[in-house]
């Protein structure tokens, strides 16, 4: 009887460890996916944003020809 209880306890402990491992792997996979999605969004935003040279070229220019 004691051996059966000990075996059952060990079996339950193994099941808990396996479930914990599954949860950890799922959380890690979810975090990797979230980071990949964030990186893809960041890259898309950078691709849409004008480069610094283009922004500089769009700045208004003052004309100094009228100053004498």
N, CA and C atoms as an extended XYZ file, in Angstrom:
204
Properties=species:S:1:pos:R:3:atomname:S:1:resname:S:1:resid:I:1 pbc="F F F"
N         0.827       -1.192        0.000 N   UNK     1
C         0.000        0.000        0.000 CA  UNK     1
C         0.878        1.266        0.000 C   UNK     1
N         1.904        1.262        0.814 N   UNK     2
C         2.805        2.417        0.888 CA  UNK     2
C         3.525        2.611       -0.443 C   UNK     2
N         3.914        1.522       -1.088 N   UNK     3
C         4.585        1.601       -2.383 CA  UNK     3
C         3.666        2.205       -3.442 C   UNK     3
N         2.395        1.838       -3.398 N   UNK     4
C         1.427        2.373       -4.365 CA  UNK     4
C         1.259        3.879       -4.171 C   UNK     4
N         1.189        4.314       -2.936 N   UNK     5
C         1.043        5.752       -2.676 CA  UNK     5
C         2.283        6.509       -3.112 C   UNK     5
N         3.435        5.921       -2.858 N   UNK     6
C         4.682        6.552       -3.269 CA  UNK     6
C         4.757        6.656       -4.795 C   UNK     6
N         4.396        5.601       -5.476 N   UNK     7
C         4.386        5.620       -6.944 CA  UNK     7
C         3.396        6.644       -7.479 C   UNK     7
N         2.229        6.708       -6.868 N   UNK     8
C         1.225        7.688       -7.297 CA  UNK     8
C         1.736        9.118       -7.072 C   UNK     8
N         2.380        9.344       -5.941 N   UNK     9
C         2.956       10.654       -5.643 CA  UNK     9
C         4.008       11.020       -6.689 C   UNK     9
N         4.862       10.076       -7.029 N   UNK    10
C         5.899       10.325       -8.035 CA  UNK    10
C         5.285       10.586       -9.409 C   UNK    10
N         4.252        9.826       -9.737 N   UNK    11
C         3.579       10.019      -11.023 CA  UNK    11
C         2.965       11.422      -11.108 C   UNK    11
N         2.304       11.820      -10.022 N   UNK    12
C         1.703       13.162       -9.981 CA  UNK    12
C         2.780       14.245      -10.087 C   UNK    12
N         3.901       14.035       -9.424 N   UNK    13
C         4.996       15.001       -9.478 CA  UNK    13
C         5.543       15.117      -10.906 C   UNK    13
N         5.694       13.969      -11.585 N   UNK    14
C         6.157       13.994      -12.983 CA  UNK    14
C         5.173       14.737      -13.876 C   UNK    14
N         3.895       14.486      -13.669 N   UNK    15
C         2.873       15.169      -14.467 CA  UNK    15
C         2.912       16.679      -14.245 C   UNK    15
N         3.098       17.085      -12.981 N   UNK    16
C         3.197       18.526      -12.691 CA  UNK    16
C         4.418       19.129      -13.374 C   UNK    16
N         5.537       18.436      -13.305 N   UNK    17
C         6.748       18.938      -13.955 CA  UNK    17
C         6.566       19.045      -15.463 C   UNK    17
N         5.931       18.042      -16.064 N   UNK    18
C         5.693       18.088      -17.504 CA  UNK    18
C         4.784       19.251      -17.870 C   UNK    18
N         3.753       19.464      -17.069 N   UNK    19
C         2.836       20.575      -17.335 CA  UNK    19
C         3.558       21.919      -17.172 C   UNK    19
N         4.399       22.037      -16.157 N   UNK    20
C         5.179       23.266      -15.966 CA  UNK    20
C         6.109       23.504      -17.156 C   UNK    20
N         6.748       22.435      -17.625 N   UNK    21
C         7.634       22.562      -18.787 CA  UNK    21
C         6.850       23.016      -20.020 C   UNK    21
N         5.668       22.443      -20.216 N   UNK    22
C         4.835       22.856      -21.365 CA  UNK    22
C         4.468       24.330      -21.267 C   UNK    22
N         4.104       24.759      -20.067 N   UNK    23
C         3.745       26.178      -19.881 CA  UNK    23
C         4.938       27.088      -20.163 C   UNK    23
N         6.109       26.702      -19.657 N   UNK    24
C         7.309       27.513      -19.889 CA  UNK    24
C         7.625       27.609      -21.377 C   UNK    24
N         7.540       26.488      -22.077 N   UNK    25
C         7.816       26.512      -23.516 CA  UNK    25
C         6.800       27.373      -24.256 C   UNK    25
N         5.532       27.292      -23.845 N   UNK    26
C         4.498       28.101      -24.499 CA  UNK    26
C         4.740       29.588      -24.257 C   UNK    26
N         5.075       29.943      -23.030 N   UNK    27
C         5.353       31.353      -22.717 CA  UNK    27
C         6.552       31.837      -23.527 C   UNK    27
N         7.595       31.028      -23.599 N   UNK    28
C         8.783       31.413      -24.370 CA  UNK    28
C         8.433       31.575      -25.849 C   UNK    28
N         7.635       30.664      -26.390 N   UNK    29
C         7.236       30.757      -27.793 CA  UNK    29
C         6.367       31.993      -28.020 C   UNK    29
N         5.461       32.276      -27.100 N   UNK    30
C         4.610       33.466      -27.221 CA  UNK    30
C         5.452       34.737      -27.186 C   UNK    30
N         6.445       34.778      -26.309 N   UNK    31
C         7.313       35.955      -26.234 CA  UNK    31
C         8.120       36.129      -27.515 C   UNK    31
N         8.633       35.023      -28.062 N   UNK    32
C         9.374       35.115      -29.331 CA  UNK    32
C         8.476       35.633      -30.443 C   UNK    32
N         7.252       35.122      -30.501 N   UNK    33
C         6.311       35.570      -31.533 CA  UNK    33
C         5.992       37.051      -31.356 C   UNK    33
N         5.775       37.470      -30.125 N   UNK    34
C         5.478       38.878      -29.848 CA  UNK    34
C         6.648       39.763      -30.266 C   UNK    34
N         7.877       39.336      -29.977 N   UNK    35
C         9.054       40.116      -30.370 CA  UNK    35
C         9.181       40.184      -31.891 C   UNK    35
N         8.895       39.078      -32.577 N   UNK    36
C         8.967       39.072      -34.032 CA  UNK    36
C         7.923       40.011      -34.631 C   UNK    36
N         6.709       39.980      -34.082 N   UNK    37
C         5.663       40.875      -34.573 CA  UNK    37
C         6.041       42.333      -34.341 C   UNK    37
N         6.585       42.627      -33.162 N   UNK    38
C         7.006       43.998      -32.857 CA  UNK    38
C         8.109       44.445      -33.797 C   UNK    38
N         9.059       43.556      -34.064 N   UNK    39
C        10.151       43.890      -34.969 CA  UNK    39
C         9.622       44.144      -36.376 C   UNK    39
N         8.670       43.335      -36.819 N   UNK    40
C         8.089       43.526      -38.148 CA  UNK    40
C         7.356       44.869      -38.220 C   UNK    40
N         6.641       45.223      -37.165 N   UNK    41
C         5.949       46.524      -37.140 CA  UNK    41
C         6.959       47.669      -37.162 C   UNK    41
N         8.033       47.543      -36.385 N   UNK    42
C         9.059       48.584      -36.356 CA  UNK    42
C         9.703       48.750      -37.733 C   UNK    42
N        10.004       47.633      -38.381 N   UNK    43
C        10.620       47.700      -39.710 CA  UNK    43
C         9.665       48.322      -40.723 C   UNK    43
N         8.384       48.004      -40.621 N   UNK    44
C         7.399       48.589      -41.532 CA  UNK    44
C         7.302       50.098      -41.319 C   UNK    44
N         7.321       50.529      -40.045 N   UNK    45
C         7.272       51.964      -39.753 CA  UNK    45
C         8.506       52.670      -40.287 C   UNK    45
N         9.674       52.044      -40.128 N   UNK    46
C        10.905       52.650      -40.634 CA  UNK    46
C        10.892       52.745      -42.152 C   UNK    46
N        10.330       51.740      -42.797 N   UNK    47
C        10.266       51.755      -44.257 CA  UNK    47
C         9.341       52.863      -44.753 C   UNK    47
N         8.290       53.159      -43.988 N   UNK    48
C         7.346       54.196      -44.386 CA  UNK    48
C         7.858       55.594      -44.066 C   UNK    48
N         8.662       55.724      -43.043 N   UNK    49
C         9.138       57.034      -42.605 CA  UNK    49
C        10.172       57.567      -43.590 C   UNK    49
N        10.075       58.857      -43.898 N   UNK    50
C        11.086       59.431      -44.806 CA  UNK    50
C        12.451       59.472      -44.129 C   UNK    50
N        13.467       59.316      -44.926 N   UNK    51
C        14.827       59.367      -44.387 CA  UNK    51
C        15.157       60.794      -43.961 C   UNK    51
N        16.190       60.927      -43.158 N   UNK    52
C        16.585       62.240      -42.635 CA  UNK    52
C        16.927       63.189      -43.782 C   UNK    52
N        17.576       62.680      -44.832 N   UNK    53
C        17.937       63.538      -45.963 CA  UNK    53
C        16.688       64.080      -46.653 C   UNK    53
N        15.674       63.236      -46.760 N   UNK    54
C        14.438       63.683      -47.401 CA  UNK    54
C        13.729       64.723      -46.539 C   UNK    54
N        13.733       64.518      -45.219 N   UNK    55
C        13.097       65.499      -44.327 CA  UNK    55
C        13.844       66.825      -44.405 C   UNK    55
N        15.171       66.782      -44.463 N   UNK    56
C        15.960       68.001      -44.545 CA  UNK    56
C        15.662       68.731      -45.854 C   UNK    56
N        15.519       67.990      -46.923 N   UNK    57
C        15.250       68.601      -48.218 CA  UNK    57
C        13.875       69.265      -48.240 C   UNK    57
N        12.972       68.831      -47.383 N   UNK    58
C        11.619       69.391      -47.364 CA  UNK    58
C        11.491       70.613      -46.459 C   UNK    58
N        12.539       70.948      -45.730 N   UNK    59
C        12.477       72.117      -44.855 CA  UNK    59
C        12.343       73.384      -45.696 C   UNK    59
N        11.590       74.369      -45.205 N   UNK    60
C        11.451       75.612      -45.961 CA  UNK    60
C        12.803       76.344      -46.041 C   UNK    60
N        13.063       76.903      -47.176 N   UNK    61
C        14.301       77.660      -47.391 CA  UNK    61
C        13.988       79.154      -47.342 C   UNK    61
N        14.846       79.869      -46.660 N   UNK    62
C        14.695       81.317      -46.611 CA  UNK    62
C        15.469       81.929      -47.767 C   UNK    62
N        14.868       82.930      -48.306 N   UNK    63
C        15.537       83.630      -49.395 CA  UNK    63
C        16.203       84.878      -48.815 C   UNK    63
N        17.479       84.983      -49.068 N   UNK    64
C        18.216       86.145      -48.586 CA  UNK    64
C        18.464       87.153      -49.712 C   UNK    64
N        17.881       86.927      -50.862 N   UNK    65
C        18.123       87.828      -51.980 CA  UNK    65
C        17.477       89.196      -51.759 C   UNK    65
N        16.435       89.257      -50.965 N   UNK    66
C        15.751       90.521      -50.717 CA  UNK    66
C        16.448       91.366      -49.681 C   UNK    66
N        17.427       90.856      -49.000 N   UNK    67
C        18.143       91.612      -47.963 CA  UNK    67
C        19.318       92.315      -48.620 C   UNK    67
N        19.362       93.665      -48.427 N   UNK    68
C        20.450       94.423      -49.017 CA  UNK    68
C        21.053       95.317      -47.992 C   UNK    68
